[in-house]
Amino acid sequence: MMKKLLSVLLFSFFICISYDLSAQIQPQELRGVWITNVDSDVLTYDDATIARAMDYLASIGINVVFPVMWNNGYTLYPSGVMTKLFNRTISPKCAGRDPLNRLIIEAHRNGIEVIPWMEYGFASSYASGSINDAIIKQYPSWASRFSNGSILTDGSSPNTGFVWMSGINPEVQNFIISLCTEMLDKYDIDGIQGDDRLPALPVEGGYDSVTVSIYKAEHNGANPPLNYDDSAWKKWRADKLTGFLGRLRDSVKARDKNLILSSAPSPYYWGYNDHLQDSPTWVNNGMVDNFIPQIYPNPPARSFSEYQWILGRTMQDISQEKKNISFSGMLAKVGSYVISTTDIVNCVKENRARGIMGETYFFYEGIANQNRKNGDTLKATVYSRPAMLPYRNSRIWRPKAIVVNEDDDSLTIRVGNWKKEVSSAIGYKPNVYLTNDTSEASFTYKIDVPYDGWFGVYAYVEPNQLLSDKALYRVFSSEDSSEITVNQSSGANKGWYKLKDVYLKKGLQRVVRLENSQISGGKYILADAVMIILNRKLSPDLIITSVKDEEKGFDKAGLKSYRLENNYPNPFNPSTTIRYSIPSESNVSLKVFDLLGREVKTLVSERMPAGTHQLEFNAGNIASGVYFYRLTAEGYSETKKMILTR
């Protein structure tokens, strides 16, 4: 009897231990949301709306967002490519702003990845009875065409629906890739996403002169079949689109192997026959890093049973070894339709039952509208625990920012006469400190840096005409300090203002000091929160593994023994900084090569002590173009690419 009782107690003890251990392991699930500019004001209203949206999504467990950045012939970020080609800097709804930059700051502050979504893809605009397309007017050869020669649209009547460029035309491909690489080079984003229009081409199209000439060159001068549904003709066009995806992937991965190429196409059985999207080939051949087909039940019922059928039919074409990067694109709202709380939970449970470890919702308002009923329900049920992204291999790519508020007396030091301004209307938390003292006054912020790496340092600014246009921030790195003067009276600087990227060592240290040394009479200096965000463009090899819990922070953080970092800035003119680390004293060689592999310059060729080193490469009279720099040391070798622009 005693042995039986002991066995029961021991069994219960081990059950408790197992439960406690499993509770410490975060699930690995993709929990995404598309951010649109149609039926949504998140991107187009103001920066505060973006901040509130990212705060809410983080609170319910969302870990990646896909904001639209290419829609109806416009970008939603200030684009040099669009300015040069079409004199269109940004969507008129976003004029004078940079929604992408603001969304990156607010999402990364919350530990949410940002993968811009090329919604329109190879479609240049949307027509309603007549075509008035600025892109096609300027470049007529870019248009895809029906066999009768008219511009390709996909509506139910002539000249209605999406207006299509030819995704087989190399110039069109280069244009779309240039938009993607512009974002990758300019912003610290986490990848790029195509959808049911990238890459894609309605099956009726492909009869433009450029596509026909390419086909004839590969078929002994023969014209393509007039029957657009001819199987060989369909496959040839689909293969060309797949080839474009390979080009796009190369462009993404050339910048950083950790950047994600995401695909959200139509389900294959429809997407191939109607839009030539050979998505199983993309997934099974390793061309995409995550696959989120649009599992959208048809109106009017949009039933859960239809969702189950589409999900099963779509995933059957994906090989078993690629199921771990395959997720579900779920329709949460369109027009007056909003998914019910019952159906949204049932769909997530159905995904998990089929081994599908994640979903992305179209779109934000389907989660956050109706007093946030759907989002709050997800948090209370299927998203009750934080999740790591499955395709990151148990690593945290975007840890939450570290924020030090001005009223944290343990991490701030005030010198001089500062007055606390208590107001629910201003400040990050809110509340701020103010001084108009012309004698010495400063506000120092200490931060407990969790690991060695490059960080963006930000200060929160609440502009007012009474504030100084010369607030002096001193930013301390692990090696030196820099002065940055900020106009605190300018409305353009409202919110999180980036001071500088700096390299910080692990540990508690001062990072920012706000000084009044440049203050003018009658003006105030405002002290609010400061923040550091890990800069992944500059610290791509920093490894952060599982999180124990939010209070205890990171379980482990480390660096590779040898490391060659991405140069910064990149592209550059005329100089850029290169940083590398070696674990022990080594013979080091660091050289620059051109595209043909010819040595351009030797930057280092000597025995170097262990540690992190940096140097400045001044391109001098070297011609603009693509160059490579290679580090070799004690059997280690790594090469990275940099772009010189003149």
C-alpha positions as CSV (number, residue, x, y, z in Angstrom):
1,M,0.0,0.0,0.0
2,M,2.8,2.4,0.9
3,K,4.7,1.6,-2.4
4,K,1.5,2.3,-4.4
5,L,1.0,5.6,-2.6
6,L,4.6,6.6,-3.2
7,S,4.2,5.7,-6.8
8,V,1.2,7.9,-7.1
9,L,2.9,10.8,-5.4
10,L,6.0,10.5,-7.6
11,F,3.9,10.3,-10.7
12,S,2.0,13.4,-9.6
13,F,5.3,15.1,-8.9
14,F,6.7,14.4,-12.4
15,I,3.5,15.5,-14.0
16,C,3.8,18.9,-12.2
17,I,7.5,19.2,-13.2
18,S,6.6,18.4,-16.8
19,Y,3.9,21.0,-16.8
20,D,6.1,23.6,-15.3
21,L,8.9,23.0,-17.8
22,S,6.5,23.1,-20.7
23,A,5.1,26.3,-19.4
24,Q,8.5,27.9,-19.8
25,I,8.8,26.9,-23.5
26,Q,7.2,29.4,-25.9
27,P,5.1,28.0,-28.7
28,Q,6.5,28.6,-32.2
29,E,3.7,30.1,-34.3
30,L,3.4,32.8,-36.9
31,R,0.7,35.3,-35.8
32,G,0.5,37.9,-38.5
33,V,-1.7,40.8,-39.6
34,W,-1.9,42.6,-43.0
35,I,-2.0,46.4,-42.6
36,T,-3.9,47.9,-45.6
37,N,-4.5,51.5,-46.8
38,V,-8.0,50.6,-47.9
39,D,-10.8,50.6,-45.3
40,S,-8.1,51.4,-42.8
41,D,-6.5,54.5,-41.5
42,V,-3.6,52.9,-39.6
43,L,-1.0,54.0,-42.2
44,T,-2.6,57.0,-43.6
45,Y,-4.0,59.0,-40.6
46,D,-1.1,59.9,-38.4
47,D,1.9,58.4,-36.6
48,A,0.1,58.1,-33.3
49,T,-2.4,55.8,-35.0
50,I,0.4,53.5,-36.0
51,A,1.8,53.5,-32.5
52,R,-1.6,52.6,-31.0
53,A,-2.1,49.8,-33.6
54,M,1.3,48.2,-32.9
55,D,0.7,48.4,-29.1
56,Y,-2.6,46.6,-29.4
57,L,-1.3,43.9,-31.8
58,A,1.6,43.2,-29.4
59,S,-0.8,43.0,-26.5
60,I,-2.7,40.1,-28.1
61,G,0.4,38.2,-29.2
62,I,0.9,39.2,-32.9
63,N,4.5,38.8,-33.8
64,V,4.7,40.0,-37.5
65,V,2.9,42.6,-39.6
66,F,2.8,42.9,-43.4
67,P,2.1,46.6,-44.2
68,V,1.1,47.5,-47.7
69,M,3.9,49.5,-49.5
70,W,2.9,49.2,-53.2
71,N,-0.7,50.0,-54.0
72,N,-2.4,51.5,-57.1
73,G,0.7,52.9,-58.7
74,Y,2.1,54.5,-55.5
75,T,4.4,53.6,-52.7
76,L,3.5,54.2,-49.1
77,Y,7.1,55.2,-48.3
78,P,9.1,58.1,-49.9
79,S,10.6,56.4,-52.9
80,G,13.5,57.7,-54.9
81,V,12.8,55.1,-57.6
82,M,9.2,56.4,-58.1
83,T,10.4,60.0,-58.0
84,K,13.0,59.4,-60.7
85,L,10.7,57.4,-63.0
86,F,7.3,58.9,-62.5
87,N,7.7,62.0,-60.3
88,R,5.6,60.2,-57.7
89,T,7.4,60.3,-54.3
90,I,4.7,58.7,-52.2
91,S,0.9,58.1,-52.1
92,P,-1.0,61.5,-51.7
93,K,-2.6,60.1,-48.6
94,C,0.8,60.0,-46.9
95,A,2.4,63.2,-48.3
96,G,4.9,64.7,-46.0
97,R,5.2,61.6,-43.9
98,D,7.1,58.3,-43.9
99,P,4.6,55.7,-42.6
100,L,7.0,52.8,-43.1
101,N,9.7,54.4,-41.0
102,R,7.2,55.1,-38.2
103,L,5.7,51.6,-38.4
104,I,9.1,50.0,-38.1
105,I,9.9,52.0,-35.0
106,E,6.7,51.2,-33.3
107,A,6.6,47.5,-34.3
108,H,10.2,46.8,-33.4
109,R,9.7,48.7,-30.1
110,N,7.1,45.9,-29.4
111,G,9.2,43.0,-30.7
112,I,7.1,42.7,-33.9
113,E,8.7,41.9,-37.2
114,V,7.9,44.1,-40.2
115,I,7.7,42.6,-43.7
116,P,6.5,45.1,-46.3
117,W,3.8,43.7,-48.6
118,M,3.9,44.4,-52.3
119,E,0.1,44.2,-52.6
120,Y,-0.4,45.3,-56.3
121,G,2.6,43.3,-57.5
122,F,2.7,43.4,-61.3
123,A,-0.6,45.3,-61.4
124,S,0.0,49.0,-61.9
125,S,-3.4,50.4,-61.1
126,Y,-7.1,49.6,-60.8
127,A,-9.5,50.7,-63.6
128,S,-13.2,51.3,-63.4
129,G,-14.5,51.5,-66.9
130,S,-11.5,53.4,-68.4
131,I,-7.8,53.0,-68.1
132,N,-5.8,56.1,-67.0
133,D,-2.6,54.5,-65.9
134,A,0.4,56.8,-65.5
135,I,2.9,54.0,-65.5
136,I,1.6,52.4,-68.8
137,K,1.4,55.8,-70.4
138,Q,5.0,56.5,-69.7
139,Y,6.2,53.0,-70.6
140,P,3.7,51.5,-73.0
141,S,5.9,48.4,-73.6
142,W,5.5,47.5,-69.9
143,A,1.8,46.7,-70.4
144,S,0.7,43.1,-70.7
145,R,-1.9,42.6,-73.4
146,F,-4.7,40.4,-74.5
147,S,-4.3,38.5,-77.8
148,N,-6.3,41.3,-79.5
149,G,-3.7,43.8,-78.5
150,S,-5.7,45.7,-75.8
151,I,-4.2,46.3,-72.3
152,L,-4.7,43.4,-70.0
153,T,-7.3,43.9,-67.2
154,D,-8.9,41.3,-65.1
155,G,-12.4,42.7,-64.5
156,S,-15.7,41.2,-65.6
157,S,-16.0,43.9,-68.3
158,P,-13.5,45.7,-70.6
159,N,-11.2,48.2,-69.0
160,T,-12.2,47.3,-65.5
161,G,-10.2,45.6,-62.7
162,F,-6.5,45.5,-62.2
163,V,-4.3,46.9,-65.0
164,W,-1.5,44.5,-65.6
165,M,2.2,45.1,-66.4
166,S,4.0,42.1,-68.0
167,G,5.9,40.3,-65.3
168,I,7.9,38.5,-68.0
169,N,9.3,41.8,-69.3
170,P,12.8,42.2,-67.8
171,E,12.3,46.0,-67.4
172,V,9.1,45.4,-65.4
173,Q,10.9,42.8,-63.3
174,N,13.8,45.2,-62.7
175,F,11.3,48.0,-61.6
176,I,9.6,45.8,-59.0
177,I,12.9,44.5,-57.7
178,S,14.2,48.0,-57.5
179,L,11.3,49.0,-55.2
180,C,11.9,46.0,-53.0
181,T,15.7,46.5,-52.8
182,E,15.2,50.2,-52.1
183,M,13.2,49.4,-49.0
184,L,15.7,46.7,-48.0
185,D,18.6,49.1,-48.3
186,K,16.9,52.2,-46.8
187,Y,15.1,50.6,-43.8
188,D,15.8,48.0,-41.1
189,I,13.0,45.7,-42.2
190,D,12.7,42.0,-41.8
191,G,11.9,40.9,-45.4
192,I,9.6,41.4,-48.4
193,Q,6.3,39.8,-49.3
194,G,4.5,39.1,-52.6
195,D,0.9,38.0,-52.9
196,D,-1.7,37.0,-55.4
197,R,-0.2,39.5,-57.9
198,L,3.5,39.0,-57.3
199,P,4.5,37.1,-59.2
200,A,1.4,36.6,-61.3
201,L,-0.1,37.2,-64.7
202,P,-3.8,36.6,-65.6
203,V,-3.9,33.6,-68.0
204,E,-5.4,35.6,-70.8
205,G,-2.3,37.8,-71.0
206,G,1.2,37.6,-72.3
207,Y,0.7,38.8,-75.8
208,D,2.6,42.1,-75.5
209,S,5.5,42.6,-77.9
210,V,8.3,42.0,-75.4
211,T,6.9,38.7,-74.1
212,V,6.1,37.5,-77.6
213,S,9.7,38.3,-78.7
214,I,11.1,36.4,-75.8
215,Y,8.9,33.4,-76.6
216,K,9.8,33.5,-80.3
217,A,13.5,33.6,-79.5
218,E,13.1,30.4,-77.5
219,H,10.8,28.6,-80.0
220,N,12.5,29.0,-83.4
221,G,10.5,32.1,-84.3
222,A,7.1,30.6,-83.7
223,N,4.4,32.8,-82.2
224,P,2.7,31.8,-78.9
225,P,-0.6,30.0,-79.2
226,L,-3.7,32.2,-79.5
227,N,-5.4,29.8,-77.1
228,Y,-4.3,31.3,-73.8
229,D,-5.3,28.1,-72.0
230,D,-2.8,26.0,-74.0
231,S,-1.0,23.9,-71.3
232,A,2.5,24.4,-72.7
233,W,2.0,28.1,-73.1
234,K,0.7,28.3,-69.6
235,K,3.7,26.5,-68.3
236,W,6.2,28.6,-70.2
237,R,4.7,31.8,-68.7
238,A,4.4,30.3,-65.2
239,D,8.1,29.3,-65.4
240,K,9.1,32.8,-66.4
241,L,7.3,34.1,-63.3
242,T,9.0,31.5,-61.2
243,G,12.3,32.7,-62.6
244,F,11.5,36.2,-61.5
245,L,10.8,35.0,-58.0
246,G,14.3,33.4,-58.1
247,R,15.8,36.8,-59.0
248,L,13.9,38.5,-56.2
249,R,15.1,36.0,-53.7
250,D,18.7,36.5,-54.8
251,S,18.3,40.2,-54.4
252,V,16.9,39.8,-50.9
253,K,19.4,37.2,-49.7
254,A,22.4,39.1,-51.1
255,R,21.6,41.8,-48.5
256,D,21.2,39.4,-45.6
257,K,20.5,35.7,-45.3
258,N,18.2,36.4,-42.4
259,L,15.8,38.5,-44.4
260,I,12.6,36.8,-45.2
261,L,11.0,36.3,-48.7
262,S,7.4,35.7,-48.0
263,S,4.7,34.6,-50.4
264,A,0.9,34.9,-50.0
265,P,-0.5,33.7,-53.3
266,S,-4.0,32.4,-54.2
267,P,-4.6,28.7,-53.6
268,Y,-2.7,26.7,-56.2
269,Y,-5.7,25.0,-57.9
270,W,-7.0,28.5,-58.8
271,G,-3.9,30.5,-58.7
272,Y,-2.1,28.5,-61.4
273,N,-5.0,28.2,-63.8
274,D,-6.1,31.8,-63.6
275,H,-2.9,33.7,-62.6
276,L,-0.1,31.3,-63.5
277,Q,1.2,31.1,-59.9
278,D,3.1,27.8,-59.5
279,S,3.3,28.1,-55.8
280,P,4.1,24.5,-54.9
281,T,7.2,24.8,-57.0
282,W,8.1,28.0,-55.1
283,V,7.7,26.3,-51.7
284,N,9.0,22.8,-52.4
285,N,12.1,24.1,-54.1
286,G,13.0,26.4,-51.2
287,M,12.4,29.7,-53.0
288,V,10.4,31.3,-50.2
289,D,10.9,31.4,-46.4
290,N,7.3,31.4,-45.5
291,F,4.2,30.5,-47.5
292,I,0.8,32.1,-46.5
293,P,-1.8,31.1,-49.2
294,Q,-5.1,33.1,-49.0
295,I,-7.7,30.7,-47.6
296,Y,-10.7,32.9,-48.2
297,P,-14.2,31.3,-48.2
298,N,-16.5,32.6,-50.9
299,P,-19.4,35.0,-50.2
300,P,-22.1,35.2,-49.1
301,A,-21.8,32.5,-46.4
302,R,-18.0,32.4,-46.0
303,S,-18.6,29.3,-43.9
304,F,-16.1,27.5,-41.6
305,S,-16.7,24.2,-43.5
306,E,-15.6,25.9,-46.8
307,Y,-12.5,27.2,-45.0
308,Q,-11.7,23.7,-44.0
309,W,-12.1,22.4,-47.6
310,I,-9.9,25.2,-49.1
311,L,-7.3,24.7,-46.4
312,G,-7.0,21.0,-47.1
313,R,-7.1,21.4,-50.8
314,T,-4.3,24.0,-50.8
315,M,-1.9,22.3,-48.4
316,Q,-2.1,18.9,-50.2
317,D,0.3,20.2,-52.8
318,I,3.0,21.1,-50.3
319,S,5.7,18.5,-49.5
320,Q,5.8,17.3,-45.9
321,E,9.2,18.8,-45.2
322,K,7.9,22.3,-46.1
323,K,4.8,22.2,-43.9
324,N,6.8,23.9,-41.2
325,I,6.9,27.1,-43.3
326,S,3.3,26.9,-44.5
327,F,0.7,29.0,-42.8
328,S,-2.9,30.2,-43.5
329,G,-4.0,33.5,-44.8
330,M,-7.3,34.1,-43.1
331,L,-10.1,36.5,-44.1
332,A,-11.1,38.6,-41.1
333,K,-12.8,41.4,-42.9
334,V,-13.9,42.6,-46.3
335,G,-16.6,45.2,-47.0
336,S,-19.3,44.7,-44.4
337,Y,-18.2,41.1,-43.5
338,V,-16.3,40.6,-40.3
339,I,-15.4,37.1,-39.1
340,S,-17.2,36.0,-35.9
341,T,-15.3,35.3,-32.7
342,T,-16.5,31.7,-32.9
343,D,-15.2,31.2,-36.5
344,I,-11.8,32.9,-35.9
345,V,-11.0,30.7,-32.9
346,N,-12.3,27.6,-34.8
347,C,-10.1,28.4,-37.8
348,V,-7.0,28.7,-35.6
349,K,-7.8,25.4,-33.9
350,E,-8.3,23.8,-37.3
351,N,-4.9,25.0,-38.4
352,R,-3.3,23.5,-35.4
353,A,-5.1,20.2,-35.8
354,R,-3.6,20.0,-39.3
355,G,-0.1,20.9,-38.0
356,I,-0.3,24.4,-39.5
357,M,1.5,26.5,-36.9
358,G,0.4,30.0,-37.8
359,E,-1.9,32.4,-39.7
360,T,-2.1,35.9,-41.0
361,Y,-5.3,37.9,-40.9
362,F,-6.6,40.1,-43.7
363,F,-6.7,42.8,-42.3
364,Y,-6.1,44.8,-39.1
365,E,-9.7,46.1,-38.8
366,G,-11.0,42.5,-38.7
367,I,-9.0,42.0,-35.5
368,A,-9.3,45.5,-33.9
369,N,-12.8,46.7,-34.9
370,Q,-16.1,46.1,-32.9
371,N,-14.4,47.2,-29.7
372,R,-11.5,44.8,-30.4
373,K,-13.7,41.8,-29.9
374,N,-11.8,39.4,-32.2
375,G,-8.4,40.4,-31.0
376,D,-9.3,40.2,-27.3
377,T,-10.8,36.8,-27.9
378,L,-7.7,35.5,-29.6
379,K,-5.6,36.7,-26.6
380,A,-8.0,35.0,-24.1
381,T,-8.0,31.7,-26.0
382,V,-5.6,30.5,-28.6
383,Y,-3.0,33.3,-28.2
384,S,-2.8,33.2,-24.4
385,R,1.0,32.7,-24.5
386,P,3.6,34.6,-26.4
387,A,5.0,32.8,-29.5
388,M,8.3,32.8,-31.4
389,L,8.3,32.7,-35.2
390,P,8.8,29.2,-36.5
391,Y,11.1,30.1,-39.4
392,R,13.6,31.8,-37.1
393,N,14.8,28.4,-35.8
394,S,14.3,29.1,-32.1
395,R,16.0,32.5,-32.3
396,I,14.5,35.9,-31.5
397,W,15.2,38.2,-34.4
398,R,13.3,41.2,-33.0
399,P,13.5,41.5,-29.3
400,K,11.5,44.2,-27.7
401,A,13.1,47.6,-27.3
402,I,14.3,48.8,-23.9
403,V,12.6,51.9,-22.8
404,V,13.7,54.1,-19.9
405,N,11.1,56.6,-18.8
406,E,12.0,60.0,-17.4
407,D,10.4,59.2,-14.0
408,D,12.5,56.0,-13.4
409,D,14.7,57.4,-10.6
410,S,16.8,54.2,-10.6
411,L,18.0,54.8,-14.2
412,T,17.9,58.6,-14.5
413,I,20.0,61.4,-13.0
414,R,18.8,64.9,-12.9
415,V,21.1,67.9,-12.5
416,G,19.8,71.4,-12.1
417,N,16.3,72.7,-11.9
418,W,13.7,70.4,-13.5
419,K,10.0,70.5,-13.1
420,K,7.7,67.5,-13.6
421,E,4.8,68.3,-15.9
422,V,1.9,65.9,-15.1
423,S,-0.5,65.7,-18.0
424,S,-2.5,62.9,-19.7
425,A,-2.1,64.7,-23.0
426,I,1.7,64.9,-23.4
427,G,4.6,62.5,-23.1
428,Y,5.3,58.9,-23.8
429,K,3.7,57.4,-20.6
430,P,2.6,60.3,-20.4
431,N,4.3,63.1,-18.3
432,V,7.6,64.9,-18.9
433,Y,10.2,67.0,-17.2
434,L,10.9,70.6,-18.2
435,T,13.6,73.1,-17.5
436,N,14.3,76.7,-18.6
437,D,17.2,77.0,-16.3
438,T,20.1,78.7,-18.1
439,S,22.6,77.5,-15.5
440,E,23.9,73.9,-15.8
441,A,21.1,71.4,-16.2
442,S,21.2,67.8,-17.6
443,F,19.2,64.6,-17.6
444,T,21.2,61.4,-17.8
445,Y,19.7,58.0,-18.8
446,K,21.3,54.7,-17.9
447,I,20.2,51.5,-19.7
448,D,20.9,47.8,-18.8
449,V,22.1,46.7,-22.2
450,P,21.3,42.9,-22.6
451,Y,24.1,42.0,-25.1
452,D,26.8,43.5,-27.2
453,G,25.5,44.9,-30.5
454,W,24.5,47.8,-32.6
455,F,21.4,49.7,-31.4
456,G,19.3,52.6,-32.6
457,V,19.1,55.2,-29.8
458,Y,15.8,57.2,-29.7
459,A,14.4,60.0,-27.6
460,Y,10.7,60.7,-27.3
461,V,9.8,64.3,-28.3
462,E,6.6,66.2,-27.6
463,P,6.9,69.3,-29.7
464,N,5.7,72.7,-28.5
465,Q,6.5,76.3,-29.6
466,L,7.8,77.0,-26.1
467,L,10.5,74.4,-26.5
468,S,14.1,75.0,-27.6
469,D,15.1,74.3,-31.2
470,K,18.6,73.4,-29.8
471,A,18.1,70.6,-27.3
472,L,21.5,68.9,-27.1
473,Y,21.6,65.1,-26.7
474,R,24.9,63.4,-26.0
475,V,24.9,59.7,-27.0
476,F,27.5,57.4,-25.5
477,S,28.7,54.3,-27.3
478,S,31.2,51.7,-25.9
479,E,34.0,53.8,-27.4
480,D,33.1,57.5,-27.7
481,S,30.3,60.0,-27.5
482,S,28.4,62.1,-30.1
483,E,26.4,65.3,-29.9
484,I,23.0,65.6,-31.6
485,T,21.0,68.8,-31.6
486,V,17.2,68.3,-31.9
487,N,14.6,70.9,-32.6
488,Q,12.0,70.1,-29.9
489,S,9.7,72.8,-31.2
490,S,9.2,71.3,-34.6
491,G,6.1,69.1,-35.2
492,A,8.1,67.1,-37.7
493,N,10.0,65.6,-34.8
494,K,7.0,64.4,-32.8
495,G,7.3,60.9,-31.3
496,W,10.3,58.7,-31.2
497,Y,13.2,60.6,-32.7
498,K,16.2,58.6,-33.8
499,L,19.4,60.1,-32.4
500,K,22.0,57.7,-33.7
501,D,23.1,54.1,-34.2
502,V,25.8,53.1,-31.7
503,Y,27.6,50.0,-30.6
504,L,26.9,49.2,-27.0
505,K,28.5,46.6,-24.7
506,K,26.4,44.4,-22.4
507,G,25.8,45.8,-18.9
508,L,24.3,48.8,-17.1
509,Q,25.7,52.1,-18.5
510,R,24.8,55.6,-19.4
511,V,23.6,55.9,-23.0
512,V,22.0,59.4,-23.3
513,R,22.5,62.7,-21.6
514,L,20.2,65.7,-22.4
515,E,21.9,69.0,-21.8
516,N,20.7,72.6,-21.8
517,S,24.1,74.1,-22.9
518,Q,22.5,75.5,-26.1
519,I,19.3,76.8,-24.6
520,S,18.2,80.3,-25.5
521,G,16.4,82.6,-23.1
522,G,12.7,82.0,-22.5
523,K,12.8,78.5,-24.0
524,Y,12.4,75.1,-22.3
525,I,14.1,71.8,-22.7
526,L,11.9,68.7,-22.5
527,A,13.0,65.4,-21.0
528,D,10.9,62.3,-21.8
529,A,11.6,58.6,-22.4
530,V,14.6,57.2,-24.3
531,M,14.8,53.9,-26.0
532,I,17.3,51.5,-27.7
533,I,16.2,49.2,-30.5
534,L,18.5,46.4,-31.8
535,N,19.7,47.3,-35.3
536,R,19.6,44.1,-37.3
537,K,21.2,45.7,-40.4
538,L,24.3,46.3,-38.3
539,S,24.1,43.2,-36.0
540,P,22.9,40.4,-38.3
541,D,24.9,37.7,-36.5
542,L,23.8,38.4,-33.0
543,I,22.1,35.2,-31.7
544,I,19.3,35.5,-29.2
545,T,17.7,32.3,-28.1
546,S,14.6,31.5,-26.1
547,V,13.0,33.8,-23.6
548,K,12.2,32.4,-20.2
549,D,9.6,35.1,-19.4
550,E,9.1,38.8,-19.9
551,E,10.4,39.7,-16.4
552,K,13.6,37.7,-16.5
553,G,14.4,38.6,-20.0
554,F,16.7,36.7,-22.3
555,D,17.9,33.2,-21.6
556,K,21.0,33.4,-23.7
557,A,22.7,35.9,-26.1
558,G,26.0,35.4,-27.9
559,L,28.0,36.1,-31.0
560,K,29.8,33.8,-33.4
561,S,33.5,33.4,-32.7
562,Y,34.4,35.3,-35.9
563,R,32.2,37.9,-37.3
564,L,32.2,40.3,-40.3
565,E,29.4,42.8,-40.1
566,N,27.5,44.6,-42.8
567,N,29.2,47.9,-43.7
568,Y,27.3,51.0,-42.7
569,P,26.0,53.0,-44.4
570,N,25.2,50.9,-47.5
571,P,24.9,52.2,-50.2
572,F,27.6,54.8,-49.4
573,N,29.4,57.8,-50.9
574,P,32.3,58.2,-50.4
575,S,33.1,56.4,-47.2
576,T,31.6,53.6,-45.1
577,T,32.5,51.8,-41.8
578,I,33.4,48.1,-41.7
579,R,33.4,46.3,-38.4
580,Y,34.7,42.8,-37.6
581,S,35.4,40.6,-34.5
582,I,38.0,37.9,-33.8
583,P,38.0,35.7,-30.7
584,S,41.8,35.5,-30.4
585,E,44.9,37.2,-31.7
586,S,45.1,36.3,-35.4
587,N,46.7,37.2,-38.7
588,V,43.9,39.2,-40.4
589,S,43.3,40.1,-44.0
590,L,40.5,42.4,-45.1
591,K,40.4,43.3,-48.8
592,V,38.0,44.9,-51.2
593,F,37.2,43.4,-54.7
594,D,35.2,44.4,-57.7
595,L,32.6,42.4,-59.5
596,L,35.2,40.6,-61.6
597,G,37.1,39.5,-58.5
598,R,40.0,42.0,-59.0
599,E,41.5,43.3,-55.8
600,V,40.7,47.0,-55.3
601,K,42.3,47.8,-52.0
602,T,43.8,46.1,-48.9
603,L,42.3,47.5,-45.7
604,V,44.0,45.2,-43.2
605,S,47.0,42.8,-43.5
606,E,48.6,42.3,-40.1
607,R,48.3,40.4,-36.9
608,M,45.4,41.8,-34.8
609,P,44.5,41.4,-31.1
610,A,41.3,39.6,-30.1
611,G,38.2,41.8,-30.0
612,T,36.0,44.0,-32.1
613,H,37.7,46.3,-34.6
614,Q,36.3,48.9,-37.0
615,L,37.8,51.0,-39.8
616,E,36.6,53.5,-42.4
617,F,36.9,52.6,-46.1
618,N,37.1,55.8,-48.2
619,A,36.3,54.9,-51.8
620,G,38.3,58.0,-53.0
621,N,38.3,58.0,-56.8
622,I,36.9,54.5,-57.2
623,A,34.0,54.2,-59.7
624,S,30.4,53.7,-58.5
625,G,29.2,50.1,-58.5
626,V,29.0,46.9,-56.5
627,Y,32.0,45.8,-54.5
628,F,32.8,42.9,-52.1
629,Y,34.9,42.9,-49.0
630,R,36.4,39.7,-47.6
631,L,37.7,38.9,-44.1
632,T,40.1,36.0,-43.7
633,A,41.7,35.0,-40.4
634,E,43.0,31.6,-39.1
635,G,41.0,29.5,-41.6
636,Y,37.9,31.7,-41.3
637,S,36.6,33.6,-44.4
638,E,33.5,35.6,-45.0
639,T,32.5,38.0,-47.8
640,K,29.9,40.8,-47.9
641,K,28.6,43.1,-50.5
642,M,28.6,46.9,-50.6
643,I,27.3,49.5,-53.1
644,L,29.1,52.7,-53.9
645,T,26.9,55.4,-55.4
646,R,28.2,58.7,-56.9
